[in-house]
Amino acid sequence: MLSSTNAIKIMPNWLLNKGVGYGIFWALLMNSVSALNDVLAKFLGQDLHFVEVAFFRFFFSTLTVFVALIWRYQRSRLHQKAPSNICKIFQTKYHGEHAIRGAMGAIAIGLCCFSVNKLPLADNSTILFADTLFMLPLSAIFLKEQIGIRCWLATIAGMVGITIMYRPTADHLNLYAIVPTVAALLFAIMNIMIKKMIEKQEDHLKMLFYFGLYTTILSSLFVPFYWSIPNQKDLYLLLALGIGSNLIQFFLFMAYRATRASVISTIRYSELPIEIILGYAFFAQIPDSNGIIGAMIIIATTYMMSHREKSPDNSLS
């Protein structure tokens, strides 16, 4: 039987231990790679259309996971634990779920590739934190979770924080902030789907592979309209972007493997100072007062909501 844990058996044993410290370690790696991916996407957006950037991100992500699946198959063959037909390593019962998740992922990540070139890195990252806020009503609807009044109030406060980041004044409204908000909603829906697929024991590498495959197929329908030949430097950056996309998900899996999801949710905010530092270092971006106030509200409310699973009834009522 091909286990999704086979791909990590070559890692040092101490990295596979469980506990808060190990979860924080993996979460910090995830946040660092996520911030660096935003920088790469912003640099690439100066030369290439965001649709093309998204396409190559998906393509190289799929290619690297494909190589990982073949490598895992070969290792299993050495131990006589793999099927003789190599095509069986790609078998899945959930093509429909993978396709829907891939379609939403193509739109969400495409929106991110667009918004990261229109907003300061820190603002874009903070608004994407809203996926946790959207998870609340979605969990109530699709996962039948009982939600307490304090969580609903926290969600409303978080939406106020996002509105502040829109900068709604008489002479100015940052409509670009709507783009990562929509992406955050799609990511929240995708997280619901991921949770359901994990409950069905779907293989993690297959989840990565089919997500990359379907997003690549969908984005390939649009990329001819915006095509330009990437130079050698851009190809290297696009490859790094694709590898980084897989590493983000892999580190997330490892973090969840080590400790509770609530712990990882609180650590995710370490991405914000990383984004601020990188935004200033590479693009001379400094958050304004609206961005700081909105970020503080979103972080505070999402932090509050991340602790709801610690309650015995999984709510904050």
BELQUIHU-V26096 format. One record per residue. SS is DSSP state (a for helix, b for strand, c for the rest). PSI is psi as a letter, one per 40 degrees, with the letter a starting at -180 (none if undefined). Layout:
SS|PSI + SS|PSI
This chain:
c|h + c|h + c|i + c|e + c|e + a|d + a|e + a|e + c|e + c|e + c|i + c|i + a|d + a|d + a|e + a|e + c|i + c|i + c|i + a|d + a|d + a|d + a|d + a|d + a|d + a|d + a|d + a|d + a|d + a|d + a|d + a|d + a|d + a|d + a|d + a|d + a|d + a|d + a|d + a|d + a|d + a|d + a|d + a|d + c|e + c|d + c|d + c|i + c|i + a|d + a|d + a|d + a|d + a|d + a|d + a|d + a|d + a|d + a|d + a|d + a|d + a|d + a|d + a|d + a|d + a|d + a|d + a|d + a|d + a|d + a|d + a|d + a|d + a|d + a|d + a|d + a|d + a|d + c|e + c|f + c|e + c|i + c|i + c|d + c|h + a|d + a|d + a|e + a|e + a|e + c|h + c|i + c|e + c|f + a|d + a|d + a|d + a|d + a|d + a|d + a|d + a|d + a|d + a|d + a|d + a|d + a|d + a|d + a|d + a|d + a|d + a|d + a|d + a|d + a|d + c|e + c|e + c|e + c|i + c|i + a|d + a|d + a|d + a|d + a|d + a|d + a|d + a|e + c|e + a|e + a|d + a|d + a|d + a|d + a|d + a|c + a|d + a|d + a|d + a|d + a|d + a|d + c|e + c|f + c|i + c|h + c|h + c|i + a|d + a|d + a|d + a|d + a|d + a|d + a|d + a|d + a|d + a|d + a|d + a|d + a|d + a|d + a|d + a|d + a|e + c|e + c|f + c|g + b|i + c|d + c|e + b|h + c|h + c|g + c|d + c|d + a|e + a|d + a|d + a|d + a|d + a|d + a|d + a|d + a|d + a|d + a|d + a|d + a|d + a|d + a|d + a|d + a|d + a|d + a|d + a|d + a|d + a|d + a|d + c|e + c|f + c|i + c|h + a|d + a|d + a|d + a|d + a|d + a|d + a|d + a|d + a|d + a|d + a|d + a|d + a|d + a|d + a|d + a|d + a|d + a|d + a|d + a|d + a|d + a|e + a|e + c|h + c|i + c|h + c|i + c|i + a|d + a|d + a|d + a|d + a|d + a|d + a|d + a|d + a|d + a|d + a|d + a|d + a|d + a|d + a|d + a|d + a|d + a|d + a|d + a|d + a|d + a|d + a|d + a|d + a|d + a|d + a|d + c|a + c|i + a|d + a|d + a|d + a|d + a|d + a|d + a|d + c|d + c|e + a|e + a|d + a|d + a|d + a|d + a|d + a|d + a|d + a|d + a|d + a|d + a|d + a|d + a|e + c|f + c|h + c|h + c|h + c|a + a|d + a|d + a|d + a|d + a|d + a|d + a|d + a|d + a|d + a|d + a|d + a|d + a|d + a|d + a|d + a|d + a|d + a|e + c|e + a|d + a|e + a|e + c|i + c|d + c|e + c|f + c|i + c|f + c|none
